[in-house]
Amino acid sequence: MKALFQMLAILLGLGLYAAAQNQYPQDQNPPQYPQNQYPDNRAYPNQPNTRMSPDDQNKFNKEYEKWQESNAKHDQDDIDKHARNMENIMQRYNIPPDVSFASIATGNAGRYDVRQFQGRFSPDDQKRFDKAYEHWQESRRKHDGDDIRKDERKMQDLMARYNIPQDVPYDALASGGRGY
């Protein structure tokens, strides 16, 4: 019985020691990796010990939202300011600079209202997107795989330019009579 209490005391002591450890990454001598190479060849979302504190994740999400709004307005000063703030947070957690902001921002755990992306395109880009979308629909009716891929590439390129996630449905972005 005495041995059982001693074992429990040791386990309790180890548990308290582990809980007291700093959960934030150390800023001293962060590991340096060649570009596009991470430990175990893993990118940010799968790397161990890269989870941000709730406060920092919240700050990052707010900066990301402001950065997206600035991008939509083409306000270069604000774009740079918010990007720097996000990069500073990423540095604290040793997240490589080539990891996309979108993969770090949690938003609604990957879910979003597609209406937030409508109307982001400039008038010329909206016309290009609409044209590619209409051609894509026609190619799908004809089962023309080459044209389908070509049109999807055009739409995805425009979406990337405006930081619109790849899984936003194309029909949500096509003007389709919304007056853009």
Buried (B, 14 or more C-beta within 10 A) or exposed (E): EEEEEEEEEEEEEEEEEEEEEEEEBEEEEEEEEEEEEBEEEEBBEEBEEBEBEEEBBEBBBBBBBBBBBBBBEEEEEBBEBBBEBBEEBBBBBBBBEEBEBBEBBEBEEEEEEBEBBBEBBBEEBBEBBBBBBEBBBEBEEEEBEEBBEBBBEBBBEBBEEBBBEEEBEBEEBBBEEEEB
